[in-house]
Amino acid sequence: MSAYYWQKRWVDALVEKGVERSTAETLYASTYSKEAADQSKSPELQAMLMLDINGSKAKTAARAAA
């Protein structure tokens, strides 16, 4: 799977949960700035894990959108 396609799916998963696209793209960039994405797991799963575990900014954005 291409890196762009994987990133698009990751961002789209957050957008579906109510996070603004620009915020989701920023979160992706900051999440994977120091290490590559683990493509052995689905991008949607990893995006949701980020929301649940590390995503205080994303959680706040998702709550505001709801």
C-alpha positions in Angstrom: 0.0 0.0 0.0 1.4 3.4 -0.9 2.3 5.8 1.9 -0.1 8.4 0.5 -3.0 6.0 0.4 -2.3 4.8 3.9 -2.1 8.4 5.2 -5.4 9.3 3.4 -7.2 6.4 5.1 -5.8 7.4 8.5 -6.9 11.0 8.1 -10.3 10.0 6.6 -10.9 7.8 9.7 -10.5 10.8 12.0 -12.6 13.0 9.7 -15.4 10.4 10.0 -15.2 10.8 13.8 -15.7 14.5 13.6 -12.2 15.9 13.5 -11.6 18.6 11.0 -9.5 17.5 8.0 -6.7 20.1 8.7 -6.5 19.0 12.3 -6.4 15.4 11.3 -3.6 16.1 8.8 -1.7 18.0 11.5 -2.2 15.1 14.0 -0.9 12.6 11.4 2.2 14.7 10.7 3.0 15.0 14.4 2.2 11.4 15.2 4.5 10.1 12.5 7.1 12.8 12.4 9.8 10.7 14.2 8.9 7.2 13.1 7.2 5.7 10.1 3.6 4.5 10.4 3.2 0.8 11.2 1.6 -0.5 8.0 1.0 -3.9 9.5 -2.2 -2.6 11.1 -5.0 -0.8 9.4 -4.7 3.0 9.3 -8.2 3.3 10.6 -7.4 1.2 13.7 -4.3 3.2 14.4 -6.1 6.5 14.0 -8.8 5.3 16.5 -6.1 4.2 18.9 -4.5 7.6 18.6 -7.8 9.2 19.4 -8.3 6.9 22.5 -4.8 7.0 23.9 -2.9 10.1 22.7 -5.3 12.4 21.0 -6.3 15.0 23.5 -6.4 17.6 20.7 -8.3 15.2 18.4 -10.7 14.3 21.2 -11.4 17.9 21.9 -11.9 18.6 18.2 -14.2 15.6 17.9 -16.3 16.6 20.9 -16.6 20.2 19.6 -17.9 18.9 16.3 -20.4 16.5 17.8 
